[in-house]
Amino acid sequence: MGSFVGFKCKFCQYEEPSIGVGRGKAEVPFLTLYRCNHCLTIGSTWIHDGKIPRCANCYDDAIVILPDDTRRVNCPKCGEPAMITLKEGSWE
């Protein structure tokens, strides 16, 4: 089952309160965290075998995939240090 994380920058107040990550019942596809330098967001995208992952907001393919255990990342909007936190709940 997948889980949820949240992102919040205390400097500029940019927030993504509920981002789904992980695997459902199948191994592929799965949701992974990314940072988009085109539209300056953090989110999750589906990873499929043989397909290029894209930003869920602007569909640009020049995203940076973040490791699953990422908890500290610079805010894509202002560049200041920010946190990714685990949230309650799961998805299948």
N, C-alpha and C positions, 0 to 999 in steps of 0.2 A: 504494500500500500504506500501511496505517496503521502507527503506531509505538506505543511504550509510554513512559510517564513514571511517576515515583514521587513521592510527597509524604512528607516527614518533618518533624515539629516537634521541635527539639532541647530545647524547654522542657518540654512535657507528654508527649512521646514518642508523640503521635498519628501514625499512619503508614498510608498507602495505598501499598503497595510496587509495584503493577503496575496502571496505569490505561491502557486502550487509548484512543487518539485518532487522528483523521485519517479518510481515505477508503479504502475498499476498491477493488474494480474499478469500481464505479459512482460517479457524482458524488453521488447522493443515495440513501439516507441516509448521514450521516457522524457520527462520534463527536467530541464536543467537551467540553472541561473545564467544570465548573461548581462552584460553591460553594452548598451548601444551608444557609440560615439557619434552617430549621425543625428538621432533625435534626443540624445542625452537622457536616457532612461535606464532603469534596471527592471528586469522582468524574468520570465521563464519562457522557454521555447521547446517545442517537441524536437527530439533527435530521432531521426529515422535512418535506417541503413541506406547509404548511397545518396542521401539528399542533403542539400546545403541548409544548415539552420539559419533562420531569419528572425529579425526583430518582430515581436508580436504587435508593435505599435506602428512602425513605418515600413516594415517588410524589407529593410536593408539587410544585406547578407554580410556586412562588415561588422559583425558583433564579436565581442570578446566573451568566450565561455568561461565562467568562473567555476573553480573547484567546488564540489558538493559541500565541503566543510568550511567554506568562506564565511567569516563572521565580521570581518573588518574590511571595508572597501571605501575608496574615496567617492564622494557624492558625484554623480555624473553632471549635475547642474552647476555646483559651485566649486567642486574640487576639494572640499574639506573632508576630513575623516568622518566616517559614518558607520553605523552598525546594521548587520542583518541579524534578526532575532528569530528564534523558533517560536511558532504559534501553536495553539492547541488545534486538534482536529486532524483528520486524514481524508484521503480520497482514494477511490479505486479506479 
